[in-house]
Amino acid sequence: MPRPSARPRRFSRVAVASVVAGLTMLALAGCAQNSTKPVTDYKGEPKGVEAPASSAGGAPFSVWLKGGDQFTVTLYGSSTCPPIATRFKLTGHNKVELTIPQPDKKKICTMDYVPHTTVFATPNTIDRHSDVAVTGQGLTWVLRGLSSK
C-alpha cells in the first residue's frame, strides 16, 4: 500500500493553525471592544454633566458620555473608602449588573458621604436609545436612553 504524502498533511496542519489563529484574534478583538472593566474612575460627579435631581440625597446614578460611547456610574460613600464599580456584566437586554467590592475591613474609612464616578465603555450590544437598568449596591436605577427626555 502506498504511503500518503507528507505534504498534504503539513498543508492541513498549517491551514488549521491559521484558522485557529484567525478565530482567536477575532475573539480577542471582540473582547477588547466590549470590555466590562472601567475606562477610568475619579472623585466627584461626572465631569461636564449635570447630576440628576434624584442624586441630591446621595442616590446612585448613571449618565451617557461621548454620545453614548461611554456611560458613568456615580456612587456615594466614604471619601477614603469610596464605592467603586470595578466591572459589570450584562444580565439581559439593556440590563447591567455592577461589581462593587466592599472596602477592606482593616482600613479606617471616614464617615463622610461623597460621590465617586466610574466610566465604562458602552458595549455594542447595549441599545443606547433605550433605557438601561443598572443594578448595584442593592439598588436599581435607570440610565435614560439617548432619545429619552
C-alpha positions in Angstrom: 0.0 0.0 0.0 1.5 3.4 -0.9 2.4 5.7 1.9 0.5 9.0 1.9 2.4 12.1 1.1 3.6 14.3 4.0 2.9 17.5 2.0 -1.0 17.3 2.2 -0.8 16.6 5.9 1.6 19.5 6.5 -0.7 21.8 4.5 -3.7 20.7 6.5 -1.9 21.5 9.8 -0.8 24.9 8.6 -4.4 25.6 7.4 -5.9 24.5 10.7 -3.4 26.5 12.7 -4.1 29.6 10.5 -7.8 29.3 11.0 -7.4 28.8 14.8 -5.1 31.9 15.0 -7.6 34.0 13.0 -10.6 33.0 15.1 -8.6 33.7 18.3 -7.7 37.2 17.0 -11.3 37.9 16.2 -12.4 36.7 19.6 -9.8 38.9 21.4 -10.7 41.9 19.3 -14.4 41.4 20.2 -13.5 41.3 23.9 -11.4 44.5 23.7 -14.4 46.4 22.2 -16.8 45.1 24.8 -14.6 45.2 27.9 -16.5 45.3 31.1 -13.7 46.9 33.1 -13.6 50.7 33.8 -12.1 53.1 31.4 -11.3 55.4 34.4 -12.7 56.5 37.8 -12.4 59.6 39.8 -13.7 61.5 42.8 -16.8 63.6 42.3 -19.7 63.6 39.8 -19.3 63.1 36.1 -17.3 65.9 34.5 -19.2 68.2 32.3 -22.6 66.7 33.1 -25.3 68.0 35.4 -26.3 65.4 38.0 -30.0 64.4 38.1 -32.2 65.8 40.8 -32.6 62.2 42.2 -29.0 62.2 43.3 -29.4 65.1 45.7 -29.9 62.6 48.6 -26.9 60.5 47.5 -28.7 58.1 45.2 -26.5 56.4 42.6 -27.0 57.5 39.0 -25.6 57.0 35.5 -25.3 59.2 32.5 -24.0 58.8 28.9 -20.7 60.4 27.8 -19.3 60.8 24.3 -22.6 60.5 22.6 -23.3 57.1 24.2 -19.9 55.5 23.6 -19.4 55.6 27.4 -21.6 55.5 30.5 -20.9 56.5 34.0 -21.7 55.0 37.4 -21.7 57.5 40.3 -21.9 56.0 43.7 -21.8 57.8 47.1 -19.8 56.8 50.1 -16.7 57.4 52.2 -14.1 59.6 50.5 -11.3 57.4 51.9 -13.0 54.1 51.0 -15.2 55.1 48.1 -17.5 52.6 46.5 -16.1 51.9 43.1 -17.7 49.7 40.4 -14.8 47.5 39.2 -16.7 45.8 36.4 -20.1 45.0 35.1 -22.0 42.2 33.4 -24.9 42.2 31.0 -27.8 40.3 32.6 -30.4 40.8 29.9 -31.4 43.2 27.2 -30.2 46.6 28.4 -29.6 45.3 31.9 -26.3 45.9 33.6 -25.2 44.5 37.0 -22.2 46.1 38.7 -19.5 44.5 40.8 -18.7 46.8 43.7 -16.2 45.3 46.2 -16.6 46.0 49.9 -13.8 48.1 51.4 -11.0 46.4 53.4 -12.4 45.9 56.9 -8.9 46.7 58.3 -8.9 50.2 56.7 -10.2 53.2 58.6 -12.9 55.0 56.5 -14.1 58.5 57.0 -17.8 58.9 57.8 -18.4 61.5 55.0 -20.7 60.8 52.1 -19.3 62.0 48.7 -19.7 60.9 45.1 -17.2 58.8 43.1 -17.6 58.2 39.4 -16.6 55.2 37.3 -16.6 55.4 33.5 -17.2 52.3 31.3 -17.1 51.8 27.5 -20.6 51.0 26.3 -20.8 47.5 24.8 -22.0 47.2 21.2 -24.9 45.1 22.5 -26.5 47.9 24.5 -29.1 49.9 22.8 -28.1 53.5 23.6 -31.5 54.8 22.5 -33.5 52.8 25.0 -33.4 52.9 28.8 -30.8 50.7 30.6 -31.4 49.2 34.0 -28.3 49.5 36.2 -28.1 47.4 39.4 -25.5 47.9 42.2 -25.4 48.3 46.0 -28.7 46.5 46.2 -30.5 49.2 44.1 -31.6 49.5 40.5 -31.7 52.8 38.7 -32.4 53.8 35.1 -29.9 55.2 32.6 -32.3 57.0 30.2 -31.9 56.2 26.5 -30.3 59.0 24.4 -33.6 59.6 22.7 -35.5 60.0 26.0 -36.0 63.4 27.5 
